[in-house]
Amino acid sequence: MKLTLSIACFTLCFFFNSPDAAAQDADLQAFMKLGPNEYFADRDSANSDPYYALRKLIIGNRRFHENKSISPRQTDEDLRNSGKGQNPFATIIGCADSRVPNEIIFDQGVGDLFITRTAGQVMAEASYGTIEYSTEVLGTKLIVVLGHESCGAVGAAMKLPENPPGHVVTLINSIKPASLIAKSANLGEDETLDLAVKQNVIEQVNLLRGLEPVLSRRFDKGDILIVGAVYDISSGKVEFVEETLASLPRFTAQK
């Protein structure tokens, strides 16, 4: 299924540029059925239900954001047991930026997350194979494309340098469509970069949802979820992009 940028009824700037961000955060809390003081989610349920896996990531980031991290499954015993195999409950496609350590910001441990990282979370054939491996072999049912505030790769694409070094041009060309859409919004410099980061995530989510033969079929059948999020480096909070949640059956049902 090929998804367009006008997914569901949400506008381009809905989630991050709306004046009522608190209301959208409330929408997400209602969607995930999260209580205000909920800080724990069962790991076994996260392995079997992608919505619960999403819930587990949201709760884990809540702990990190509120300075209540518990650093689970990081003991010597956990390390020894990891030699028996792996059973991650989520796949993260993230940026290689050193300020975005996935296990830490989601407060997860050894064997919880299957992660592939490149600058600007730009994907190519090897990335696709890695993601398909996590789905087909490891049985991961949740895929999250994770962008972040002040992304250098997106910033470079915004500037469109004439002679980027080496293979950096590959990154810039991949992010360029999102940067052009952001520029067309005629916002201030910081707001334009924020929008480009978010739009890049949306484009990448749509790409994966339409990627044949594995991911598109599994997503269309509801076997897996593919969603996007943006991490705020300055606050430590991960915001899930509502445009990428809008087409999910459970989100639609609550509206």
Wavefront OBJ file of the C-alpha trace (Angstrom):
o trace
v 0.000 0.000 0.000
v 1.494 3.334 -1.067
v 0.714 6.037 1.469
v 0.664 9.696 0.539
v 1.984 12.633 2.521
v -1.585 13.701 3.245
v -2.131 10.641 5.428
v -5.600 10.656 7.003
v -6.952 14.105 7.869
v -3.872 15.624 9.480
v -2.075 18.619 8.034
v 1.671 18.801 7.517
v 2.398 20.813 10.636
v -0.247 19.266 12.908
v 1.722 17.559 15.623
v 4.690 19.778 16.372
v 3.448 23.155 15.182
v -0.033 23.166 16.655
v -0.625 25.724 19.418
v -2.346 23.027 21.456
v 0.463 20.500 21.884
v -0.955 19.470 25.259
v -4.177 18.335 23.591
v -2.242 16.214 21.108
v -0.223 14.676 23.931
v -3.539 13.862 25.595
v -4.693 12.224 22.342
v -1.635 9.980 22.402
v -2.155 9.112 26.075
v -5.778 8.201 25.342
v -4.757 6.175 22.283
v -2.285 4.149 24.350
v -4.583 4.105 27.411
v -1.815 5.495 29.603
v -2.435 6.735 33.117
v -0.601 9.839 34.405
v 1.481 7.829 36.884
v 2.125 4.739 34.773
v 5.819 3.842 34.563
v 5.986 0.118 33.863
v 4.909 -2.222 31.062
v 5.338 -5.981 30.804
v 7.999 -7.173 28.376
v 6.277 -10.417 27.343
v 3.169 -8.534 26.217
v 5.393 -6.170 24.223
v 6.758 -9.125 22.271
v 3.323 -10.363 21.248
v 1.422 -7.094 20.672
v 2.950 -4.215 18.663
v 0.608 -1.699 20.291
v 1.811 -2.820 23.687
v 5.411 -2.614 22.440
v 4.714 1.013 21.489
v 3.247 1.541 24.947
v 6.392 0.104 26.510
v 8.616 2.521 24.595
v 6.436 5.490 25.569
v 6.517 4.499 29.233
v 10.268 3.868 29.129
v 10.877 7.309 27.673
v 8.584 8.777 30.318
v 10.879 7.310 32.975
v 13.955 8.732 31.247
v 12.370 12.125 30.612
v 11.291 12.406 34.250
v 14.654 11.208 35.592
v 13.171 7.931 36.872
v 15.136 5.469 34.742
v 15.460 1.956 36.156
v 18.047 0.633 33.627
v 16.381 -2.799 33.287
v 18.073 -6.028 32.144
v 21.612 -4.702 32.441
v 23.072 -7.025 35.091
v 25.865 -9.555 34.613
v 23.232 -12.293 34.518
v 21.358 -10.489 31.754
v 24.565 -10.259 29.739
v 25.282 -13.970 30.189
v 21.737 -14.948 29.264
v 21.909 -12.872 26.084
v 24.318 -15.457 24.684
v 21.399 -17.878 24.380
v 19.750 -15.749 21.672
v 17.753 -12.577 21.204
v 14.090 -11.657 21.221
v 13.792 -7.852 20.858
v 10.311 -6.351 21.145
v 10.961 -3.358 18.846
v 13.126 -2.324 15.907
v 14.468 1.228 15.901
v 15.717 2.931 12.729
v 17.644 5.819 14.233
v 20.191 8.492 13.509
v 23.862 7.794 14.205
v 24.093 10.996 16.287
v 26.001 10.235 19.500
v 23.477 12.236 21.535
v 20.667 9.779 20.806
v 21.485 6.503 22.620
v 18.366 4.443 21.954
v 18.420 2.049 24.909
v 19.036 4.929 27.327
v 16.327 7.318 26.092
v 13.752 4.504 26.089
v 15.152 3.054 29.351
v 15.511 -0.469 27.974
v 18.168 -3.136 28.409
v 20.143 -5.903 26.780
v 18.191 -7.660 24.047
v 15.184 -5.329 24.099
v 15.764 -3.251 20.963
v 17.021 -4.196 17.513
v 18.681 -1.051 16.170
v 20.042 0.159 12.863
v 21.572 3.651 12.749
v 22.826 5.953 10.003
v 23.104 9.732 9.703
v 19.583 11.127 9.291
v 18.355 7.492 9.634
v 18.759 7.316 5.844
v 18.083 3.807 4.564
v 19.421 1.719 1.669
v 19.405 -1.955 0.650
v 21.425 -3.150 3.655
v 19.096 -1.271 5.990
v 16.040 -2.822 4.377
v 17.513 -6.290 4.765
v 18.323 -5.599 8.400
v 14.777 -4.462 9.127
v 13.279 -7.425 7.261
v 15.554 -9.753 9.244
v 14.220 -8.353 12.507
v 10.669 -8.904 11.300
v 10.974 -12.292 9.612
v 13.605 -13.997 11.778
v 13.394 -12.292 15.159
v 9.636 -11.722 15.030
v 9.722 -8.029 15.952
v 6.276 -6.500 15.410
v 6.999 -2.804 16.009
v 9.236 -0.640 13.812
v 9.977 2.945 14.860
v 11.721 5.510 12.652
v 13.374 7.854 15.145
v 14.526 11.311 14.103
v 15.829 13.962 16.465
v 15.999 17.688 17.070
v 18.946 19.576 15.524
v 19.851 16.715 13.176
v 23.091 17.563 11.382
v 22.275 15.424 8.360
v 18.933 17.167 7.866
v 20.626 20.521 8.407
v 23.130 19.690 5.672
v 20.311 18.769 3.311
v 18.649 22.096 4.066
v 21.794 23.980 3.032
v 22.312 21.871 -0.123
v 26.100 22.360 -0.354
v 27.486 22.313 -3.895
v 30.337 19.851 -3.296
v 29.645 17.617 -0.303
v 32.552 15.296 0.529
v 32.570 11.657 -0.559
v 29.366 9.735 -0.023
v 27.762 12.471 2.084
v 25.913 13.448 -1.092
v 23.919 10.197 -0.732
v 22.566 11.360 2.621
v 21.739 14.825 1.329
v 19.921 13.515 -1.739
v 17.819 11.167 0.397
v 16.731 13.926 2.780
v 16.323 16.616 0.102
v 12.571 15.976 -0.596
v 11.732 16.549 3.085
v 13.892 19.669 3.209
v 12.164 21.166 0.168
v 8.721 20.572 1.674
v 9.830 22.241 4.915
v 11.266 25.234 3.078
v 7.996 25.731 1.225
v 6.222 26.346 4.559
v 7.999 29.734 4.855
v 8.782 29.427 8.567
v 11.690 30.745 10.614
v 15.053 28.979 10.422
v 14.649 26.843 13.552
v 11.031 25.981 12.780
v 11.972 25.020 9.225
v 14.651 22.625 10.469
v 12.222 21.102 12.985
v 9.651 20.584 10.247
v 12.256 19.063 7.923
v 13.287 16.606 10.651
v 9.687 15.595 11.180
v 8.904 15.411 7.454
v 11.965 13.243 6.900
v 10.597 10.803 9.477
v 7.174 10.774 7.793
v 8.725 10.119 4.373
v 10.789 7.259 5.771
v 7.797 5.697 7.514
v 5.804 5.835 4.288
v 8.719 4.307 2.391
v 8.859 1.337 4.767
v 5.094 0.862 4.737
v 5.252 0.509 0.962
v 8.434 -1.566 0.811
v 7.787 -4.849 -0.983
v 7.598 -7.709 -0.535
v 7.961 -8.165 3.230
v 7.100 -4.975 5.102
v 4.254 -3.734 2.907
v 2.388 -7.034 3.131
v 2.862 -7.398 6.864
v 1.843 -3.799 7.521
v -1.254 -4.067 5.311
v -2.305 -7.242 7.153
v -1.796 -5.583 10.531
v 0.945 -7.987 11.566
v 3.360 -5.134 12.259
v 3.228 -1.430 13.072
v 5.542 1.123 11.460
v 5.463 4.534 13.124
v 7.666 7.608 13.450
v 8.955 9.688 16.341
v 11.234 12.642 17.031
v 13.547 12.910 20.036
v 14.061 16.302 21.666
v 17.728 16.376 22.720
v 17.237 19.324 25.049
v 14.354 17.804 27.030
v 14.926 14.069 26.658
v 11.365 13.490 25.436
v 10.343 11.388 22.452
v 7.273 12.646 20.593
v 5.522 10.126 18.360
v 4.410 11.765 15.119
v 0.649 11.704 14.964
v 0.558 11.649 11.157
v 2.143 8.186 11.371
v -0.367 7.028 13.983
v -3.454 8.365 12.217
v -3.935 5.404 9.879
v -3.530 2.757 12.568
v -6.814 0.932 13.240
v -6.852 1.510 17.008
v -6.132 5.222 16.618
v -8.902 5.613 14.051
v -11.315 3.715 16.297
v -10.839 6.122 19.190
v -11.657 9.206 17.099
l 1 2 3 4 5 6 7 8 9 10 11 12 13 14 15 16 17 18 19 20 21 22 23 24 25 26 27 28 29 30 31 32 33 34 35 36 37 38 39 40 41 42 43 44 45 46 47 48 49 50 51 52 53 54 55 56 57 58 59 60 61 62 63 64 65 66 67 68 69 70 71 72 73 74 75 76 77 78 79 80 81 82 83 84 85 86 87 88 89 90 91 92 93 94 95 96 97 98 99 100 101 102 103 104 105 106 107 108 109 110 111 112 113 114 115 116 117 118 119 120 121 122 123 124 125 126 127 128 129 130 131 132 133 134 135 136 137 138 139 140 141 142 143 144 145 146 147 148 149 150 151 152 153 154 155 156 157 158 159 160 161 162 163 164 165 166 167 168 169 170 171 172 173 174 175 176 177 178 179 180 181 182 183 184 185 186 187 188 189 190 191 192 193 194 195 196 197 198 199 200 201 202 203 204 205 206 207 208 209 210 211 212 213 214 215 216 217 218 219 220 221 222 223 224 225 226 227 228 229 230 231 232 233 234 235 236 237 238 239 240 241 242 243 244 245 246 247 248 249 250 251 252 253 254 255
